[in-house]
């Protein structure tokens, strides 16, 4: 496909500006990351040419944000006059033994690190020295959420990847013309634009007010009812409701861990068909069942968890970059063991959440929030941390893909962790679904156990769809038994450690 950089809006909207302000704190950074596992080390010159090509098509790769001085005017995406591809594309070596766990640990450090907001907001790392089965290298692609949402990121991947191992000759767009614009220049432009737009804006405001007044006078009942529905919908979305965060997941820290799971896409599709559901319904139901197992294993009874998921608002005429999504919130059931009933509960909640009249409320209040001082934004961020899980499902690429002459064996996605315990992202690629987990290890104290619980639940749902006549097993016993044994050992070790500490203190 051929993209044109003219499709990108140069205005930074309020939601993107909020994300950029969050970069100042480790707790509110919002970068996304993907890991492409490669069958061999790519030709670095060919890899560089690939990103040179993509940066001329997906113009956000060459833009950085300039903020106006004194708040006069709007922030803008500007073609960086100092753009240097070699700053953004780097190569490093993995520590021995170069296994998947080593790649994930490198990626975790990269994802947590702050981004230079004076430059275009992306970084790519070629990881060499990998020796894990057929994998010989990995490519880590990090992009700030202000650049684009997950669907826009998918468009970027389509530009980067080839359909064959041979390097394809592609015609470059002309190099974008740099803009040497600073904050004062932007403010002068904003002031001139504001003066020029003042009369038309006032005219539009008067017409809009007249239209609303006319609507109110002609249809007062419907108008007031619509306002009431919007207000009540906003209350449901912004309030905690009757679903409280799990006591297991309350702590917060700066420590993070990335983990992965994967399943055949056909298995998940067959499972969805068996339960008369979508693949996304199966995904959310498996998360519910996995977290149910995790809570049972750690002897914590909890009825439901607050979960948020993005809902795409992207339309055909939307810019390729940018963010076009809203957040739907549901209460993830932890007490329903029957998968069919659990899926039905989730389907009902999701359909209700998507139909909320005020589902796009964050985009409406972001222009107000963006002007708040940092301390107030941090307080609001703490209030938002009542969510326990965010789960995103991004459609991926169906075909086998290559980059720099190397085949992409696996493609793992990871999302940001803005003050919450757990972020899960699922993406399909070449017949497989890859699940990336990004967790705060103070909240999720046993990430390995959580991944086993999630994996057990996915496999049980898949197995149930393959053998529908077989009576479903009681789902939690093996995991609970193993976890209880581990817990007893851990308590014994902790007791010994506490005793040794006491003795040392007394000595």
C-alpha angles and dihedrals in degrees: 000000000000119000128195121213090220087078091072120094111225094206116100107223123217096257091053090048090052089053091050092051088052090063089079092071128055088219096057105037113131110196122142125215139193130191120210111197109212132204092221141005107280124232101266095211090053090047090052091050089052093056092043088056093045093048090059093049102036093046095189086078088070099039133088130186122259118195119210119245117253091005092282108146133353130302112255140204104237129191101251110241089201097048110153117181091199090063091058099039115060139161126219137166125246118235117252131306088029097213130153091267089058091051092049092050091050090048092049091055091048092048093051095048117099119251125233102249090194089070135050107294105245140084133188126197125192106208114206129182094059117153108173114131108294092348117106101163143009135213118212114199116191122186131171115244089233088068094059147325123253094276091053089048089056089057088055092052089053089056093049100046128074129208093229139036092245115089109253118222106235128182113244124225112234112278109271114255110249119236118214096203125153132187095269093049090050091050092052090050090048093050092049091047091048091053091047093048097042099093096042089047092051089048091052091047092051091048091048092048091048091050092050091047091049091048091049093050095045098040107019096157095051093043094051092043090054091051090049092051092049091050095048091045091052090050091053093048098045099038128080091235116191095315114096128194117262117265087223092062102043102105122089131199142151094258116109138181132194122209135170142210131181139196136179109268091222090057091054091046091050089047091051091050091049092054094039089242142113125262087251090056089053090047094053092042090052090051089052092049093045093051089045089056091046092053093046090049091054094044095247119139113206128158104209143349128221109244130181127200130183119247115204116236092177116137132191092261095049118114116262091241127044133066122288106169144102130206122246117197128206137170107248107221115231100175102059111094097174105090095207093055092042091052091048091052091050093047091053093048094046094050090049092047093050090049093055108128091221097044090124093052096121090062089052097049096038092086088060096043095049091068094054118108117259094254091056092048090051090053090051089048089056090052090051091054090082085094113097100192141019117196126189129184115197121185108233138192120305099201134068108268137201136195127191090354093305126114118237105232098178136003118206120190127204131184133203124276105220101184095311130113101236139022119186124187126183124195130173123223131171096340099321136092115223120200120200120196122200113182142171103238093210089062097034096043094177108038092168091057091047091053091049090050092050091046092049090051095048091049093047092052090048092047091048090056092050095049105031095164094057115094110249115251123238096269107213110046103092094044093045093048094049092044092048090053091049090047092053091050091048091051090050091051091047091051091050091048093049091049092050090048091051092049091049091050092049091049 
